Amino acid sequence: MQDFKMQSHKISEEEILKTFNLITQYYEKYLKSCGVKSVKLKDSKGNYTKDALVLVYLAQNYPNTKAVSKTQLTDFIRVFYPNVSDVQQARHLSKQGGYNIVSGTRGDIGAKIGAGYYQLITLEKPYPSFKPNRRSGIESADFEELKREYDYKCATCGSVEEKPHNIRKNERTKLQEGHMNPSLPLEIGNIIPQCQVCNRPDRDRWIYDKTGRVIEIADSDDGKRVVEKYFKRVSTHTKEYFLEFLKKLLKIK
């Protein structure tokens, strides 16, 4: 039986299977009915999926889980995928998948962990702001037609699909289904093609128009934090001016 180093101890393949079976049991009992996305243990080639490995890593000793760093997650994933450079699974599993994983970097309410750390809180309730079917996506043929309308360019930065990215020259542009309004379903009319750079970090903070420009702050946890961070940074005078502007805009006396 092969062993894999994790933090200060080892986890065997038997433990991986045992932990994943535990996750599956909780998923079927509590999370499936909430619309949380299921995770496959292995892909069609018999390899462990990255999502499953991250969940297993975070679910060690459940329910007595601990915060783990993104570096630790990445090192563990590299045991199975040596060439992986940036592990995003923990973030995707929570915001998009619905698993109750908090992030110190994201500033989740109640998360008492440092920046760059993740922790699985519970397998009995979904991530608080998770919206089922919000990112259902569209048929590949429809997205292909949409990309054609945009000349296979990112609506926000203009990077061309499969060409070197305009900013990250060492990366090849990959167009993704960008959410125009994150509070609405990911479907035709609410999708723009965005590159992996523009679509990743701020997908739940802004509302975009069809040209890829930000037109509003999204009504989401991330959107609210943008406003909170703004008020922490600006001067008292600027805050007062901003509030007066809002009152006039909303016609509040």
VOTI-339471 format. One line per 5 residues: number of its first residue (from 1); for each residue x, y, z of N, C-alpha, C, O. Coordinates in Angstrom, 2 decimals. Layout:
BEGIN
NUM	X,Y,Z,X,Y,Z,X,Y,Z,X,Y,Z  ...
//
This chain:
BEGIN
1	0.85,-1.20,0.00,0.00,0.00,0.00,0.88,1.25,0.00,1.77,1.39,0.84  0.63,2.15,-0.95,1.46,3.36,-1.08,1.02,4.40,-0.07,-0.17,4.55,0.18  1.96,5.11,0.52,1.66,6.17,1.47,2.00,7.52,0.85,2.92,7.62,0.03  1.25,8.54,1.24,1.48,9.89,0.73,1.65,10.84,1.91,0.82,10.85,2.82  2.72,11.63,1.91,2.99,12.56,2.99,2.00,13.71,2.96,1.75,14.30,1.91
6	1.45,14.03,4.14,0.55,15.16,4.28,0.86,15.84,5.60,0.69,15.24,6.66  1.32,17.09,5.54,1.70,17.84,6.71,2.73,17.03,7.51,3.79,16.71,6.98  2.43,16.70,8.79,3.41,16.02,9.61,3.16,14.52,9.70,3.82,13.84,10.48  2.22,14.01,8.94,1.92,12.59,8.98,1.69,12.09,7.57,1.84,12.83,6.60  1.33,10.80,7.46,1.09,10.22,6.16,-0.37,9.82,6.02,-1.05,9.54,7.01
11	-0.84,9.78,4.81,-2.17,9.28,4.53,-2.03,8.18,3.50,-1.42,8.37,2.45  -2.59,7.06,3.79,-2.49,5.92,2.88,-3.61,5.98,1.86,-4.58,6.72,2.02  -3.47,5.19,0.82,-4.52,5.12,-0.20,-5.81,4.61,0.44,-6.91,5.00,0.04  -5.67,3.74,1.42,-6.84,3.23,2.13,-7.56,4.36,2.85,-8.79,4.41,2.87  -6.79,5.28,3.44,-7.38,6.42,4.15,-8.05,7.38,3.17,-9.08,7.97,3.49
16	-7.45,7.52,1.99,-8.07,8.38,0.97,-9.46,7.84,0.62,-10.43,8.60,0.56  -9.54,6.55,0.39,-10.82,5.93,0.04,-11.81,6.03,1.20,-12.99,6.29,0.98  -11.34,5.81,2.42,-12.20,5.88,3.59,-12.77,7.28,3.77,-13.96,7.45,4.03  -11.91,8.28,3.64,-12.35,9.66,3.82,-13.32,10.07,2.72,-14.31,10.75,2.97  -13.03,9.65,1.48,-13.92,10.01,0.39,-15.29,9.34,0.56,-16.31,9.94,0.25
21	-15.31,8.11,1.05,-16.58,7.44,1.31,-17.39,8.17,2.37,-18.61,8.26,2.29  -16.69,8.71,3.37,-17.35,9.49,4.41,-17.97,10.75,3.80,-19.12,11.09,4.10  -17.20,11.43,2.94,-17.70,12.63,2.26,-18.94,12.29,1.45,-19.92,13.03,1.45  -18.90,11.17,0.75,-20.03,10.74,-0.09,-21.28,10.49,0.75,-22.38,10.84,0.34  -21.11,9.89,1.91,-22.25,9.62,2.79,-22.91,10.92,3.25,-24.13,11.03,3.25
26	-22.09,11.88,3.65,-22.64,13.17,4.07,-23.28,13.90,2.90,-24.31,14.55,3.04  -22.66,13.78,1.74,-23.21,14.43,0.54,-24.61,13.91,0.25,-25.54,14.69,0.04  -24.77,12.61,0.24,-26.06,12.00,-0.06,-27.11,12.38,0.98,-28.28,12.58,0.64  -26.70,12.48,2.24,-27.65,12.74,3.32,-28.00,14.22,3.46,-29.15,14.56,3.74  -27.02,15.11,3.27,-27.25,16.52,3.56,-27.10,17.46,2.37,-27.88,18.41,2.24
31	-26.14,17.24,1.52,-25.76,18.25,0.52,-26.42,18.09,-0.84,-26.65,19.08,-1.54  -26.73,16.88,-1.22,-27.31,16.63,-2.54,-28.60,17.39,-2.73,-28.82,18.00,-3.78  -29.47,17.38,-1.72,-30.76,18.05,-1.81,-30.63,19.57,-1.85,-31.58,20.28,-2.19  -29.44,20.07,-1.48,-29.20,21.53,-1.49,-28.63,22.00,-2.83,-28.37,23.19,-3.01  -28.44,21.06,-3.75,-27.91,21.43,-5.07,-26.41,21.46,-5.15,-25.85,21.86,-6.17
36	-25.72,21.03,-4.08,-24.26,20.97,-4.10,-23.82,19.95,-5.15,-24.43,18.90,-5.30  -22.75,20.29,-5.85,-22.30,19.43,-6.95,-21.54,18.21,-6.44,-20.72,18.31,-5.54  -21.84,17.07,-7.03,-21.13,15.85,-6.65,-19.72,15.87,-7.23,-19.45,16.52,-8.23  -18.84,15.15,-6.58,-17.43,15.07,-6.99,-17.08,13.61,-7.26,-17.40,12.73,-6.46  -16.44,13.36,-8.38,-16.01,12.01,-8.72,-14.65,11.72,-8.10,-13.77,12.58,-8.06
41	-14.49,10.50,-7.60,-13.21,10.12,-7.01,-12.14,9.98,-8.08,-11.01,10.42,-7.88  -12.49,9.36,-9.21,-11.52,9.13,-10.27,-12.09,9.54,-11.62,-13.31,9.55,-11.82  -11.19,9.86,-12.55,-11.63,10.22,-13.89,-11.71,8.97,-14.77,-11.55,7.86,-14.28  -11.98,9.16,-16.05,-12.16,8.04,-16.97,-10.91,7.19,-17.14,-10.97,6.04,-17.59  -9.74,7.77,-16.78,-8.48,7.04,-16.91,-8.07,6.36,-15.60,-7.01,5.74,-15.52
46	-8.92,6.48,-14.59,-8.62,5.84,-13.32,-7.76,6.66,-12.39,-7.28,6.16,-11.37  -7.55,7.95,-12.73,-6.75,8.82,-11.88,-7.64,9.56,-10.89,-8.78,9.91,-11.20  -7.11,9.80,-9.68,-7.86,10.60,-8.71,-8.10,12.00,-9.30,-7.20,12.59,-9.89  -9.32,12.51,-9.12,-9.59,13.87,-9.59,-9.03,14.87,-8.57,-8.92,14.55,-7.39  -8.68,16.05,-9.02,-8.13,17.07,-8.14,-9.17,17.51,-7.10,-8.83,17.75,-5.94
51	-10.44,17.61,-7.53,-11.49,17.99,-6.60,-11.59,16.99,-5.44,-11.69,17.38,-4.28  -11.56,15.70,-5.78,-11.66,14.67,-4.75,-10.47,14.72,-3.80,-10.64,14.58,-2.59  -9.27,14.92,-4.34,-8.07,14.97,-3.50,-8.12,16.15,-2.53,-7.76,16.02,-1.37  -8.57,17.30,-3.03,-8.66,18.48,-2.17,-9.69,18.27,-1.07,-9.45,18.61,0.09  -10.85,17.72,-1.41,-11.87,17.45,-0.41,-11.36,16.48,0.65,-11.57,16.68,1.85
56	-10.70,15.43,0.20,-10.15,14.44,1.14,-9.14,15.11,2.07,-9.14,14.87,3.28  -8.28,15.94,1.50,-7.25,16.62,2.29,-7.89,17.49,3.37,-7.47,17.49,4.53  -8.93,18.24,2.97,-9.58,19.15,3.89,-10.45,18.43,4.92,-10.69,18.94,6.01  -10.91,17.23,4.56,-11.84,16.50,5.44,-11.15,15.55,6.40,-11.81,14.77,7.08  -9.84,15.60,6.48,-9.12,14.73,7.41,-9.63,14.92,8.84,-9.80,16.04,9.31
61	-9.86,13.78,9.53,-10.30,13.79,10.93,-11.64,14.48,11.13,-11.94,14.96,12.23  -12.45,14.53,10.06,-13.77,15.16,10.16,-14.56,14.53,11.30,-14.53,13.31,11.46  -15.27,15.34,12.13,-15.54,16.77,11.95,-14.49,17.70,12.55,-14.66,18.92,12.51  -13.42,17.15,13.10,-12.37,17.98,13.71,-11.34,18.40,12.66,-10.18,18.00,12.73  -11.77,19.18,11.71,-10.89,19.60,10.62,-9.98,20.74,11.05,-10.24,21.42,12.04
66	-8.92,20.93,10.29,-7.99,22.02,10.56,-7.79,22.87,9.30,-8.02,22.41,8.18  -7.35,24.10,9.52,-7.04,24.97,8.39,-5.75,24.49,7.73,-4.79,24.15,8.41  -5.74,24.47,6.42,-4.54,24.07,5.67,-4.22,25.15,4.64,-5.13,25.82,4.14  -2.98,25.31,4.34,-2.58,26.36,3.40,-2.71,25.89,1.96,-2.75,24.70,1.67  -2.78,26.85,1.07,-2.83,26.53,-0.35,-1.53,25.84,-0.78,-1.54,25.01,-1.68
71	-0.43,26.19,-0.13,0.85,25.54,-0.43,0.79,24.06,-0.08,1.27,23.22,-0.83  0.21,23.76,1.06,0.08,22.36,1.47,-0.81,21.59,0.49,-0.50,20.46,0.11  -1.92,22.22,0.08,-2.81,21.58,-0.89,-2.08,21.33,-2.20,-2.18,20.25,-2.79  -1.34,22.33,-2.64,-0.61,22.21,-3.91,0.44,21.11,-3.84,0.58,20.32,-4.78  1.17,21.05,-2.73,2.19,20.00,-2.58,1.56,18.62,-2.62,2.13,17.69,-3.21
76	0.40,18.47,-2.00,-0.26,17.18,-1.98,-0.75,16.81,-3.38,-0.57,15.67,-3.81  -1.35,17.77,-4.09,-1.85,17.50,-5.45,-0.69,17.12,-6.37,-0.86,16.31,-7.28  0.48,17.71,-6.14,1.64,17.43,-6.99,2.15,15.99,-6.85,2.87,15.50,-7.71  1.76,15.32,-5.76,2.11,13.91,-5.64,1.46,13.13,-6.77,2.02,12.15,-7.27  0.26,13.56,-7.18,-0.49,12.89,-8.23,-0.39,13.62,-9.57,-0.45,13.00,-10.63
81	-0.24,14.94,-9.51,-0.14,15.76,-10.72,1.11,16.64,-10.58,1.00,17.81,-10.20  2.28,16.11,-10.89,3.56,16.81,-10.67,3.67,18.17,-11.35,4.39,19.04,-10.86  2.97,18.37,-12.45,3.13,19.61,-13.21,2.12,20.69,-12.84,2.11,21.76,-13.45  1.26,20.43,-11.85,0.26,21.42,-11.49,0.95,22.66,-10.92,1.89,22.55,-10.14  0.47,23.83,-11.31,1.12,25.08,-10.88,0.27,25.90,-9.93,0.80,26.60,-9.07
86	-1.04,25.82,-10.08,-1.91,26.68,-9.26,-3.19,25.92,-8.92,-4.05,25.75,-9.79  -3.32,25.49,-7.69,-4.48,24.71,-7.27,-5.62,25.65,-6.88,-5.53,26.37,-5.89  -6.70,25.63,-7.67,-7.85,26.50,-7.44,-9.06,25.72,-6.91,-10.12,26.30,-6.68  -8.90,24.42,-6.72,-10.04,23.57,-6.40,-10.78,23.97,-5.12,-12.01,23.93,-5.08  -10.05,24.37,-4.08,-10.71,24.71,-2.81,-11.68,25.86,-2.99,-12.79,25.84,-2.47
91	-11.24,26.88,-3.74,-12.11,28.05,-3.98,-13.30,27.67,-4.84,-14.43,28.08,-4.56  -13.06,26.89,-5.88,-14.15,26.49,-6.77,-15.15,25.58,-6.08,-16.36,25.68,-6.31  -14.65,24.69,-5.22,-15.54,23.76,-4.52,-16.51,24.49,-3.60,-17.62,24.01,-3.37  -16.11,25.64,-3.08,-17.00,26.37,-2.18,-17.95,27.30,-2.93,-19.17,27.14,-2.84  -17.41,28.25,-3.67,-18.24,29.26,-4.32,-19.10,28.69,-5.44,-20.24,29.09,-5.62
96	-18.54,27.75,-6.20,-19.27,27.19,-7.33,-19.87,25.83,-7.03,-20.97,25.50,-7.49  -19.15,25.03,-6.24,-19.63,23.68,-5.96,-20.58,23.61,-4.78,-21.44,22.73,-4.74  -20.44,24.53,-3.82,-21.36,24.58,-2.70,-20.84,23.98,-1.41,-21.55,24.01,-0.40  -19.62,23.44,-1.40,-19.08,22.86,-0.18,-18.69,23.97,0.81,-18.18,25.01,0.42  -18.94,23.71,2.08,-18.74,24.74,3.10,-17.27,24.85,3.48,-16.85,24.42,4.55
101	-16.51,25.44,2.57,-15.08,25.64,2.75,-14.83,27.14,2.86,-15.16,27.89,1.94  -14.25,27.59,3.96,-13.98,29.01,4.14,-12.54,29.32,3.74,-11.67,28.46,3.76  -12.33,30.58,3.37,-11.02,31.03,2.90,-10.57,32.23,3.71,-11.32,33.19,3.88  -9.34,32.18,4.19,-8.80,33.33,4.90,-8.53,34.50,3.98,-8.66,35.65,4.38  -8.17,34.21,2.74,-7.92,35.27,1.75,-9.20,35.96,1.35,-9.24,37.18,1.20
106	-10.26,35.18,1.17,-11.54,35.72,0.72,-12.21,36.54,1.82,-13.08,37.37,1.53  -11.82,36.30,3.07,-12.40,37.05,4.17,-13.79,36.59,4.55,-14.64,37.41,4.90  -14.04,35.29,4.48,-15.35,34.77,4.85,-15.70,35.15,6.28,-14.86,35.11,7.17  -16.96,35.53,6.48,-17.44,35.89,7.80,-17.32,34.69,8.74,-17.79,33.60,8.41  -16.70,34.88,9.89,-16.56,33.81,10.86,-15.31,32.97,10.66,-15.00,32.12,11.49
111	-14.60,33.21,9.58,-13.39,32.42,9.31,-12.22,33.01,10.10,-11.77,34.12,9.81  -11.73,32.27,11.08,-10.63,32.74,11.90,-9.35,32.05,11.47,-8.66,31.41,12.27  -9.04,32.18,10.20,-7.83,31.57,9.65,-7.08,32.62,8.84,-7.65,33.62,8.42  -5.81,32.37,8.65,-4.98,33.36,7.96,-5.18,33.38,6.46,-5.75,32.46,5.87  -4.69,34.44,5.84,-4.75,34.56,4.38,-3.97,33.41,3.75,-2.89,33.06,4.21
116	-4.54,32.84,2.69,-3.89,31.73,2.02,-4.23,30.38,2.61,-3.66,29.36,2.22  -5.16,30.35,3.57,-5.57,29.10,4.20,-7.03,28.78,3.89,-7.84,29.68,3.65  -7.35,27.49,3.91,-8.72,27.02,3.71,-9.08,26.05,4.84,-8.21,25.39,5.41  -10.38,25.98,5.14,-10.84,25.00,6.12,-12.25,24.53,5.77,-13.14,25.34,5.48  -12.44,23.23,5.80,-13.77,22.65,5.62,-14.50,22.77,6.95,-14.06,22.22,7.96
121	-15.62,23.48,6.96,-16.35,23.75,8.19,-17.32,22.62,8.54,-17.31,22.12,9.67  -18.13,22.22,7.58,-19.10,21.15,7.82,-19.52,20.51,6.50,-19.47,21.13,5.44  -19.93,19.25,6.60,-20.47,18.53,5.45,-21.98,18.38,5.57,-22.61,17.65,4.82  -22.55,19.10,6.54,-23.99,19.02,6.77,-24.74,20.22,6.22,-25.97,20.18,6.12  -24.02,21.28,5.87,-24.65,22.47,5.31,-23.78,23.00,4.17,-22.56,22.90,4.23
126	-24.41,23.56,3.12,-23.62,24.10,2.01,-22.97,25.43,2.38,-23.28,26.02,3.41  -22.08,25.89,1.52,-21.47,27.21,1.69,-22.59,28.26,1.77,-23.48,28.24,0.92  -22.56,29.18,2.76,-23.68,30.10,3.01,-24.24,30.86,1.81,-25.45,31.01,1.69  -23.38,31.33,0.92,-23.86,32.13,-0.22,-24.02,31.31,-1.49,-24.22,31.87,-2.57  -23.92,29.97,-1.37,-24.05,29.12,-2.54,-25.46,29.18,-3.11,-26.44,29.10,-2.37
131	-25.55,29.34,-4.43,-26.83,29.39,-5.12,-26.89,28.23,-6.11,-26.19,28.25,-7.12  -27.73,27.22,-5.83,-27.81,26.04,-6.71,-28.13,26.40,-8.15,-28.94,27.29,-8.42  -27.47,25.70,-9.07,-27.72,25.84,-10.50,-27.36,27.22,-11.04,-27.68,27.55,-12.18  -26.70,28.04,-10.21,-26.34,29.39,-10.66,-25.37,29.34,-11.81,-25.38,30.21,-12.69  -24.51,28.30,-11.81,-23.53,28.18,-12.87,-23.77,26.91,-13.68,-22.89,26.07,-13.84
136	-24.99,26.79,-14.18,-25.35,25.58,-14.91,-24.66,25.50,-16.27,-24.47,24.41,-16.81  -24.29,26.66,-16.80,-23.58,26.66,-18.07,-24.50,26.49,-19.27,-25.72,26.37,-19.11  -23.94,26.49,-20.47,-24.70,26.36,-21.70,-24.06,25.28,-22.56,-22.95,24.83,-22.28  -24.77,24.89,-23.59,-24.23,23.87,-24.49,-22.96,24.39,-25.17,-22.85,25.58,-25.46  -22.02,23.50,-25.42,-20.74,23.89,-26.01,-20.94,24.56,-27.37,-20.20,25.48,-27.72
141	-21.94,24.10,-28.13,-22.19,24.70,-29.45,-22.65,26.14,-29.30,-22.29,27.00,-30.10  -23.47,26.41,-28.27,-23.95,27.77,-28.03,-22.80,28.68,-27.62,-22.72,29.83,-28.05  -21.91,28.17,-26.76,-20.79,28.98,-26.32,-19.83,29.23,-27.48,-19.23,30.30,-27.58  -19.69,28.24,-28.34,-18.83,28.41,-29.52,-19.36,29.53,-30.41,-18.59,30.32,-30.95  -20.69,29.59,-30.56,-21.31,30.65,-31.35,-21.10,32.00,-30.69,-20.85,33.00,-31.36
146	-21.21,32.03,-29.35,-21.01,33.28,-28.62,-19.57,33.76,-28.79,-19.34,34.95,-29.00  -18.62,32.85,-28.69,-17.21,33.24,-28.87,-16.98,33.78,-30.28,-16.20,34.72,-30.48  -17.66,33.18,-31.26,-17.52,33.64,-32.64,-18.01,35.09,-32.77,-17.42,35.88,-33.50  -19.09,35.42,-32.06,-19.62,36.79,-32.10,-18.61,37.80,-31.55,-18.61,38.97,-31.94  -17.77,37.33,-30.64,-16.77,38.20,-30.04,-15.40,38.04,-30.71,-14.37,38.47,-30.17
151	-15.39,37.43,-31.89,-14.14,37.20,-32.63,-13.12,36.43,-31.79,-11.92,36.64,-31.93  -13.62,35.55,-30.94,-12.78,34.70,-30.10,-11.84,35.52,-29.21,-10.69,35.15,-28.97  -12.38,36.66,-28.73,-11.62,37.54,-27.84,-12.30,37.65,-26.49,-13.53,37.56,-26.40  -11.52,37.83,-25.44,-12.07,38.09,-24.12,-12.81,39.42,-24.16,-12.25,40.42,-24.61  -14.05,39.44,-23.70,-14.85,40.66,-23.75,-14.25,41.77,-22.89,-14.48,42.95,-23.15
156	-13.48,41.39,-21.87,-12.95,42.39,-20.95,-11.57,42.92,-21.34,-11.36,44.14,-21.36  -10.64,42.03,-21.65,-9.28,42.50,-21.94,-8.87,42.34,-23.40,-7.84,42.87,-23.82  -9.67,41.62,-24.19,-9.39,41.49,-25.61,-8.39,40.43,-25.99,-8.03,40.32,-27.16  -7.91,39.62,-25.02,-6.97,38.55,-25.35,-7.65,37.53,-26.26,-8.82,37.19,-26.07  -6.90,37.04,-27.25,-7.46,36.14,-28.26,-7.25,34.69,-27.86,-6.16,34.30,-27.43
161	-8.29,33.90,-27.99,-8.24,32.49,-27.59,-7.08,31.76,-28.27,-6.85,31.91,-29.47  -6.36,30.97,-27.47,-5.22,30.16,-27.88,-3.99,30.98,-28.26,-2.97,30.42,-28.66  -4.08,32.30,-28.15,-2.92,33.16,-28.39,-2.32,33.57,-27.04,-2.99,33.46,-26.02  -1.07,34.06,-27.02,-0.49,34.53,-25.76,-1.37,35.61,-25.14,-1.85,36.50,-25.83  -1.58,35.52,-23.85,-2.43,36.48,-23.15,-1.83,37.88,-23.23,-0.61,38.04,-23.21
166	-2.71,38.89,-23.32,-2.24,40.27,-23.47,-1.38,40.74,-22.31,-0.46,41.54,-22.49  -1.67,40.23,-21.09,-0.93,40.66,-19.91,0.05,39.59,-19.46,1.23,39.88,-19.24  -0.44,38.36,-19.33,0.42,37.25,-18.93,0.95,36.56,-20.19,0.39,35.57,-20.66  2.01,37.11,-20.71,2.54,36.69,-22.01,2.93,35.21,-22.05,2.97,34.61,-23.13  3.23,34.64,-20.90,3.66,33.24,-20.89,2.48,32.27,-20.82,2.67,31.05,-20.79
171	1.25,32.81,-20.78,0.06,31.97,-20.71,-0.72,32.02,-22.01,-0.81,33.07,-22.65  -1.28,30.90,-22.40,-2.14,30.85,-23.57,-3.57,31.16,-23.15,-4.05,30.63,-22.14  -4.24,32.01,-23.90,-5.59,32.45,-23.54,-6.61,31.32,-23.68,-6.69,30.65,-24.71  -7.39,31.13,-22.61,-8.48,30.17,-22.61,-9.77,30.91,-22.30,-9.91,31.48,-21.22  -10.71,30.92,-23.23,-11.97,31.63,-23.00,-12.92,30.77,-22.18,-13.08,29.58,-22.43
176	-13.55,31.41,-21.18,-14.47,30.73,-20.29,-15.82,31.45,-20.29,-15.94,32.58,-20.77  -16.83,30.78,-19.74,-18.16,31.37,-19.65,-18.17,32.37,-18.50,-18.27,31.98,-17.34  -18.08,33.65,-18.83,-18.05,34.69,-17.81,-19.45,35.10,-17.40,-20.32,35.30,-18.25  -19.66,35.22,-16.10,-20.96,35.61,-15.56,-21.12,37.12,-15.69,-20.30,37.87,-15.16  -22.15,37.59,-16.39,-22.41,39.02,-16.45,-22.97,39.51,-15.11,-22.51,40.50,-14.55
181	-23.98,38.80,-14.62,-24.57,39.10,-13.32,-24.54,37.84,-12.47,-25.31,36.91,-12.74  -23.67,37.76,-11.46,-23.49,36.53,-10.69,-24.71,36.11,-9.87,-24.75,34.98,-9.38  -25.70,36.99,-9.72,-26.90,36.62,-8.97,-27.93,35.91,-9.84,-28.95,35.43,-9.34  -27.67,35.86,-11.15,-28.59,35.22,-12.09,-27.95,33.96,-12.67,-26.73,33.82,-12.64  -28.76,33.03,-13.20,-28.21,31.78,-13.76,-27.22,32.03,-14.88,-27.32,33.02,-15.62
186	-26.28,31.14,-15.01,-25.29,31.21,-16.07,-25.92,30.62,-17.33,-25.83,29.41,-17.57  -26.54,31.46,-18.13,-27.25,31.01,-19.31,-27.18,32.08,-20.39,-26.71,33.20,-20.14  -27.64,31.74,-21.59,-27.61,32.70,-22.70,-28.27,34.00,-22.28,-29.36,34.00,-21.70  -27.61,35.11,-22.58,-28.09,36.42,-22.18,-27.41,36.92,-20.92,-27.45,38.12,-20.62  -26.78,36.00,-20.19,-26.06,36.39,-18.98,-24.63,35.87,-19.00,-24.00,35.67,-17.96
191	-24.12,35.67,-20.21,-22.76,35.15,-20.38,-21.99,35.99,-21.39,-22.52,36.38,-22.43  -20.74,36.25,-21.08,-19.80,36.84,-22.02,-18.55,35.97,-22.00,-18.23,35.37,-20.97  -17.83,35.89,-23.10,-16.58,35.13,-23.08,-15.50,35.94,-22.35,-15.24,37.09,-22.71  -14.88,35.34,-21.36,-13.80,35.99,-20.63,-12.63,35.02,-20.53,-12.81,33.80,-20.43  -11.42,35.57,-20.55,-10.24,34.73,-20.41,-10.11,34.24,-18.97,-10.84,34.70,-18.09
196	-9.20,33.31,-18.74,-9.01,32.74,-17.42,-8.55,33.77,-16.41,-8.77,33.60,-15.21  -7.90,34.84,-16.87,-7.41,35.88,-15.96,-8.54,36.79,-15.51,-8.65,37.10,-14.32  -9.38,37.23,-16.44,-10.47,38.14,-16.11,-11.62,37.44,-15.40,-12.33,38.06,-14.62  -11.80,36.15,-15.67,-12.95,35.43,-15.12,-12.70,34.90,-13.72,-13.66,34.67,-12.98  -11.46,34.70,-13.33,-11.18,34.03,-12.06,-11.40,34.88,-10.82,-12.23,34.53,-9.98
201	-10.67,36.00,-10.68,-10.62,36.63,-9.36,-11.86,37.38,-8.91,-12.18,37.38,-7.72  -12.58,38.01,-9.84,-13.65,38.93,-9.44,-15.02,38.52,-9.96,-15.89,39.38,-10.11  -15.23,37.25,-10.23,-16.47,36.82,-10.90,-17.71,37.10,-10.06,-18.79,37.24,-10.61  -17.58,37.19,-8.72,-18.74,37.43,-7.87,-18.77,38.84,-7.29,-19.56,39.14,-6.40  -17.90,39.70,-7.80,-17.85,41.07,-7.27,-18.58,42.08,-8.15,-19.13,43.06,-7.65
206	-18.58,41.83,-9.45,-19.06,42.85,-10.38,-20.20,42.34,-11.27,-20.38,41.14,-11.46  -20.94,43.31,-11.79,-21.91,43.03,-12.85,-21.35,43.68,-14.11,-21.03,44.87,-14.13  -21.25,42.89,-15.17,-20.67,43.36,-16.43,-21.77,43.63,-17.45,-22.86,43.06,-17.37  -21.46,44.50,-18.42,-22.34,44.63,-19.57,-21.81,43.74,-20.69,-20.83,43.02,-20.49  -22.42,43.77,-21.86,-22.04,42.87,-22.94,-20.67,43.19,-23.53,-20.08,42.36,-24.22
211	-20.17,44.39,-23.24,-18.84,44.75,-23.74,-17.74,44.39,-22.75,-16.57,44.67,-22.99  -18.13,43.75,-21.63,-17.13,43.34,-20.65,-16.74,44.41,-19.66,-15.77,44.25,-18.92  -17.49,45.53,-19.64,-17.19,46.60,-18.70,-18.00,46.42,-17.42,-19.14,45.96,-17.46  -17.40,46.80,-16.29,-18.10,46.72,-15.01,-19.10,47.88,-14.93,-18.73,49.03,-15.13  -20.36,47.56,-14.63,-21.38,48.60,-14.54,-22.00,48.72,-13.15,-22.60,49.74,-12.82
216	-21.85,47.67,-12.32,-22.38,47.71,-10.96,-21.57,46.80,-10.05,-20.82,45.94,-10.51  -21.75,47.00,-8.74,-21.21,46.07,-7.75,-22.25,44.99,-7.54,-23.43,45.29,-7.36  -21.82,43.74,-7.57,-22.76,42.63,-7.45,-23.34,42.54,-6.03,-22.67,42.88,-5.05  -24.58,42.08,-5.96,-25.23,41.88,-4.67,-24.83,40.51,-4.14,-25.63,39.57,-4.14  -23.59,40.40,-3.69,-23.05,39.14,-3.20,-22.12,39.43,-2.05,-21.81,40.59,-1.76
221	-21.66,38.37,-1.37,-20.73,38.56,-0.27,-19.46,39.27,-0.75,-18.96,40.16,-0.07  -18.94,38.86,-1.93,-17.74,39.48,-2.47,-17.99,40.95,-2.80,-17.15,41.81,-2.55  -19.17,41.22,-3.37,-19.50,42.60,-3.72,-19.58,43.49,-2.50,-19.11,44.63,-2.52  -20.17,42.96,-1.43,-20.28,43.73,-0.19,-18.90,44.00,0.40,-18.65,45.08,0.95  -18.01,43.01,0.29,-16.66,43.20,0.83,-15.89,44.27,0.05,-15.04,44.95,0.62
226	-16.19,44.41,-1.24,-15.54,45.46,-2.03,-15.87,46.82,-1.43,-15.00,47.67,-1.28  -17.15,47.02,-1.08,-17.58,48.29,-0.48,-16.95,48.47,0.89,-16.49,49.56,1.23  -16.91,47.39,1.68,-16.32,47.47,3.02,-14.85,47.85,2.96,-14.38,48.69,3.73  -14.12,47.22,2.03,-12.70,47.53,1.88,-12.50,48.98,1.44,-11.56,49.65,1.87  -13.41,49.46,0.58,-13.31,50.84,0.11,-13.44,51.81,1.28,-12.65,52.75,1.40
231	-14.43,51.58,2.15,-14.66,52.49,3.26,-13.55,52.44,4.29,-13.34,53.41,5.02  -12.83,51.33,4.37,-11.72,51.24,5.31,-10.52,52.03,4.82,-9.70,52.49,5.62  -10.42,52.20,3.52,-9.23,52.82,2.94,-9.35,54.33,2.72,-8.35,55.05,2.78  -10.57,54.81,2.45,-10.71,56.21,2.09,-10.83,57.09,3.33,-11.08,56.61,4.43  -10.66,58.38,3.12,-10.72,59.34,4.22,-12.17,59.59,4.64,-13.11,59.24,3.92
236	-12.33,60.20,5.83,-13.68,60.52,6.33,-14.39,61.46,5.37,-15.59,61.31,5.13  -13.68,62.44,4.83,-14.26,63.40,3.89,-14.80,62.69,2.65,-15.90,62.98,2.19  -14.03,61.77,2.14,-14.44,61.02,0.95,-15.67,60.17,1.24,-16.56,60.06,0.40  -15.71,59.56,2.43,-16.87,58.75,2.81,-18.14,59.60,2.85,-19.19,59.20,2.35  -18.02,60.80,3.46,-19.17,61.69,3.57,-19.65,62.12,2.19,-20.85,62.18,1.92
241	-18.69,62.42,1.32,-19.03,62.81,-0.05,-19.73,61.68,-0.78,-20.71,61.90,-1.50  -19.22,60.46,-0.58,-19.80,59.30,-1.25,-21.21,59.04,-0.77,-22.09,58.71,-1.57  -21.45,59.18,0.54,-22.78,58.97,1.10,-23.77,60.01,0.59,-24.92,59.69,0.28  -23.31,61.26,0.50,-24.17,62.31,-0.04,-24.53,62.04,-1.49,-25.65,62.28,-1.93  -23.54,61.55,-2.23,-23.77,61.19,-3.63,-24.82,60.10,-3.74,-25.70,60.15,-4.60
246	-24.72,59.09,-2.86,-25.70,58.00,-2.88,-27.09,58.50,-2.55,-28.07,58.07,-3.16  -27.19,59.39,-1.58,-28.49,59.93,-1.20,-29.15,60.66,-2.37,-30.35,60.51,-2.62  -28.35,61.45,-3.07,-28.89,62.17,-4.22,-29.27,61.20,-5.34,-30.29,61.35,-6.00  -28.42,60.19,-5.52,-28.68,59.21,-6.56,-29.97,58.44,-6.28,-30.75,58.17,-7.19  -30.17,58.10,-5.02,-31.36,57.33,-4.64,-32.52,58.23,-4.21,-33.58,57.75,-3.82
251	-32.29,59.56,-4.28,-33.31,60.53,-3.93,-33.76,60.37,-2.48,-34.95,60.41,-2.17  -32.76,60.17,-1.60,-33.04,60.03,-0.18,-32.82,61.37,0.49,-31.78,62.01,0.31  -33.79,61.80,1.25,-33.67,63.09,1.96,-33.10,62.90,3.36,-32.93,63.88,4.09
//
